[in-house]
């Protein structure tokens, strides 16, 4: 499943008044159902989100939440994580040569870029970064607002009702897949859940990074508590598309791109075949284009994974 990116009013997202990139070519939407609030409820949610963020930041936020969908396209998780890994490497270059201690040239796996040691260092240790809006954000939900603020903010809603009883267990998910997709799909899900040892390898690598640096383990944010009669919806982070665009431009001083996704002609690609940084360049080109449209149109970016 891909990651859909939108530049559009938030209320339209909450009301389901949009067509995703898969739907645009006549296919059925994959993953979670569209939100389906009424326009009245959707606009009220935007007001509450804005007020909550303004209270946290201590300053007013102004963006346009009117108009139609300005942009929709499908991104890829590997491209986003590869781009984040490249940004993390600029601040904390790992791995390093065991003999000299010098950083080795940047390389990233196309299948598991989220396991790059530089990115593990930022995600799991208290290491600082110049690229917080790019890195410190969910990869499947949340927003970027065309407003200026320094750090990404936890973005919470407290909605009426008691919620949905919490996340499903792996067994419940497997049963649901078996009922809808059959035994083969359910067995595939079970094999994926069994894992390949990557989490254990990541833990060992994080501990090695901690020993090689002065950074302490990152403290997890406490889970939010909802008031009586409410349930909490955690979008995880709201970033600034103004800051995101600035960070991508700064990163491009190293990457050396001369155009982004919006500048390509039909059939053109962000990088030629065999380019060692091809996945990073594709990730940069798409996200730079989306951030540019967000800032130009004064509309939010929405991650819908």
C-alpha positions in Angstrom: 0.0 0.0 0.0 1.3 3.4 -0.9 1.2 6.7 0.9 -1.3 9.3 -0.5 -0.2 12.9 -0.3 -2.8 15.7 -0.6 -2.6 19.5 -0.7 -6.1 20.6 0.2 -8.3 22.1 3.0 -8.3 20.0 6.1 -12.1 20.1 6.4 -12.4 18.4 3.0 -10.2 15.5 4.2 -12.4 15.1 7.4 -15.5 15.2 5.2 -14.2 12.8 2.6 -14.6 15.4 -0.1 -11.6 14.2 -2.2 -10.5 11.6 -4.7 -7.3 9.8 -4.0 -4.7 9.0 -6.7 -5.8 5.3 -6.9 -9.5 6.3 -7.2 -8.6 8.9 -9.9 -7.6 6.0 -12.2 -10.8 4.1 -11.5 -9.5 1.7 -8.9 -10.9 1.0 -5.4 -9.5 2.8 -2.4 -7.1 0.6 -0.4 -6.7 0.7 3.4 -8.8 2.7 5.9 -12.1 4.1 4.7 -12.4 7.8 4.0 -13.5 10.1 6.8 -17.2 11.0 6.3 -18.0 13.9 8.7 -20.6 16.4 7.7 -19.1 19.7 6.5 -20.3 21.3 9.8 -18.5 18.7 11.9 -15.4 18.8 9.7 -15.0 22.5 9.9 -15.5 22.3 13.7 -12.7 19.8 13.9 -10.3 22.2 12.0 -11.2 25.0 14.4 -10.4 22.8 17.4 -7.2 21.5 15.9 -6.1 25.1 15.1 -6.9 26.2 18.7 -5.1 23.3 20.3 -1.9 24.0 18.2 -2.1 27.8 18.9 -2.4 27.1 22.6 0.6 24.8 22.5 2.7 27.2 20.3 1.5 30.4 22.1 0.9 32.2 18.8 -1.8 32.5 16.1 -1.7 30.2 13.0 -3.2 31.3 9.7 -3.7 29.2 6.7 -6.3 28.8 4.0 -8.9 26.1 4.6 -11.1 26.9 1.6 -11.1 25.8 -2.0 -10.7 22.5 -3.8 -8.0 19.8 -3.8 -4.8 21.5 -5.2 -2.7 18.3 -5.5 -3.0 14.6 -5.0 -0.3 12.0 -5.7 0.9 8.7 -4.5 4.3 8.5 -2.7 6.3 5.5 -1.4 7.4 4.7 2.1 10.9 3.6 1.0 11.4 6.9 -0.8 10.4 8.9 2.2 12.5 6.8 4.6 15.5 6.9 2.2 15.2 10.7 2.1 15.0 10.9 5.9 18.1 8.6 6.2 20.1 10.8 3.8 19.1 13.9 5.9 20.0 12.1 9.1 23.4 11.1 7.7 24.3 14.8 7.1 24.1 15.4 10.9 25.2 12.0 12.2 27.1 10.1 9.5 27.0 6.4 10.2 28.3 3.7 9.8 31.9 4.5 10.3 35.1 2.7 9.5 36.1 0.5 12.5 39.8 1.4 12.0 39.8 5.1 11.3 36.4 6.1 12.7 35.7 8.0 9.6 32.2 7.9 8.1 31.7 5.5 5.2 30.0 6.7 2.1 26.2 7.0 2.3 24.3 3.9 1.2 20.7 2.9 1.8 18.7 -0.2 1.4 15.8 0.1 -1.0 13.9 -2.5 1.0 14.5 -1.3 4.5 15.8 2.3 4.5 14.2 2.9 7.9 17.0 0.7 9.4 19.8 3.0 8.3 22.0 3.7 11.3 21.9 7.5 11.0 18.1 7.4 11.0 18.0 4.9 13.9 20.3 7.4 15.8 17.8 10.2 15.4 14.6 8.2 15.9 15.8 6.4 19.0 18.5 8.6 20.7 18.3 12.2 21.7 20.5 13.3 18.8 19.7 16.8 17.4 19.0 17.4 13.7 18.6 20.4 11.3 15.8 18.5 9.6 13.2 18.0 12.3 10.2 18.7 10.1 11.3 16.1 7.5 12.3 13.4 10.0 10.2 14.0 13.2 6.8 13.3 11.7 4.6 10.3 11.0 5.2 8.4 7.8 1.5 7.5 7.3 -0.6 10.3 9.0 -0.6 13.8 10.2 -0.4 17.2 8.5 2.0 19.9 7.4 0.5 23.4 7.8 1.7 26.4 5.7 2.6 28.3 8.8 5.9 29.2 10.5 6.8 27.3 13.7 10.0 25.9 14.9 9.4 22.2 15.9 6.7 19.7 14.8 3.9 19.4 17.3 2.0 16.5 18.6 -1.5 16.8 17.1 -4.4 15.4 19.2 -8.2 15.5 18.9 -10.7 14.6 21.7 -13.8 13.4 20.0 -17.2 12.4 21.3 -17.8 8.7 22.1 -15.8 5.9 23.6 -13.7 5.1 20.6 -13.4 1.8 18.8 -12.1 -0.3 21.7 -8.4 0.0 20.8 -6.2 -1.6 18.1 -6.9 -5.1 16.9 -4.6 -7.9 18.0 -2.5 -9.7 15.3 -4.9 -12.7 15.7 -7.9 -10.6 15.0 -6.3 -9.0 12.0 -5.4 -12.4 10.6 -8.9 -13.7 11.1 -10.3 -10.6 9.3 -7.9 -11.1 6.4 -8.8 -14.8 6.2 -12.5 -14.0 6.1 -12.1 -11.4 3.3 -9.0 -12.5 1.3 -8.7 -16.2 2.0 -6.2 -18.6 3.6 -3.2 -17.6 1.3 -3.4 -14.0 2.3 -3.8 -14.9 6.0 -0.7 -17.1 5.9 1.3 -14.3 4.2 0.2 -11.9 7.0 1.3 -14.5 9.6 4.7 -14.9 8.0 5.2 -11.2 7.9 4.2 -10.9 11.6 6.8 -13.6 12.5 9.5 -11.2 11.3 13.0 -11.7 10.0 14.9 -10.7 13.0 15.2 -7.0 11.8 13.8 -5.6 15.1 16.5 -7.4 17.1 19.2 -6.3 14.8 17.9 -2.7 15.1 18.0 -2.9 18.9 21.6 -4.1 18.8 22.5 -1.4 16.4 20.8 1.3 18.5 22.7 0.2 21.6 26.0 0.3 19.6 25.2 3.8 18.4 24.5 4.8 22.0 27.9 3.5 23.1 29.7 5.3 20.2 28.0 8.7 21.0 27.0 10.7 24.0 23.3 10.5 23.2 20.9 9.1 25.7 17.9 6.9 24.7 15.0 9.0 23.5 12.1 9.2 26.0 8.8 8.1 24.6 6.0 10.6 24.9 3.3 9.5 27.4 0.1 8.2 25.8 -2.6 11.0 25.8 -5.5 10.7 28.2 -9.0 11.6 27.0 -11.5 13.5 29.2 -14.6 11.4 30.4 -17.0 10.7 27.5 -14.3 11.4 24.9 -11.8 9.3 22.9 -8.5 10.5 21.6 -7.4 10.6 18.0 -3.6 11.0 17.7 -2.4 12.3 14.4 1.1 12.1 16.0 2.6 15.3 14.4 1.7 18.5 12.7 4.7 20.0 10.9 5.3 23.3 9.1 5.4 23.0 5.3 7.3 26.3 5.3 10.0 24.8 7.4 9.8 21.5 5.5 10.5 23.4 2.2 13.4 25.2 3.8 14.9 21.9 5.1 14.6 20.3 1.7 16.3 23.3 0.0 19.1 23.1 2.6 19.4 19.3 1.9 19.6 20.0 -1.8 22.9 21.9 -1.3 24.3 18.5 -0.8 22.1 16.6 -3.2 22.4 19.0 -6.1 18.9 18.6 -7.7 18.0 21.3 -10.3 14.2 20.5 -10.4 11.5 18.7 -8.5 8.6 16.4 -9.5 6.5 19.3 -10.7 9.2 20.3 -13.3 9.4 16.9 -15.0 8.0 16.3 -18.5 6.0 13.2 -19.3 8.2 10.1 -19.1 11.1 11.9 -17.4 12.6 10.6 -14.1 14.2 12.3 -11.1 17.4 10.2 -11.5 18.8 7.9 -14.2 19.0 4.1 -13.7 21.9 3.0 -11.6 22.2 6.3 -9.7 23.2 5.3 -6.1 21.1 8.1 -4.8 18.1 7.4 -7.1 15.6 6.6 -4.3 16.7 9.6 -2.3 16.4 11.9 -5.3 12.9 10.6 -6.1 11.9 11.1 -2.5 13.3 14.6 -2.5 11.7 15.5 -5.8 8.2 14.5 -4.9 8.2 15.9 -1.4 9.8 19.2 -2.5 7.0 19.6 -5.1 4.3 18.9 -2.6 5.8 21.3 0.0 6.2 24.0 -2.7 2.5 23.7 -3.7 1.5 23.9 -0.1 3.4 27.1 0.6 2.4 28.7 -2.7 -1.3 27.9 -2.2 -1.3 28.3 1.6 -3.0 24.9 2.0 -2.1 22.0 4.3 -0.3 18.8 3.2 -2.1 15.7 4.4 -0.4 12.3 4.8 -2.9 9.5 4.3 -1.3 6.0 4.6 
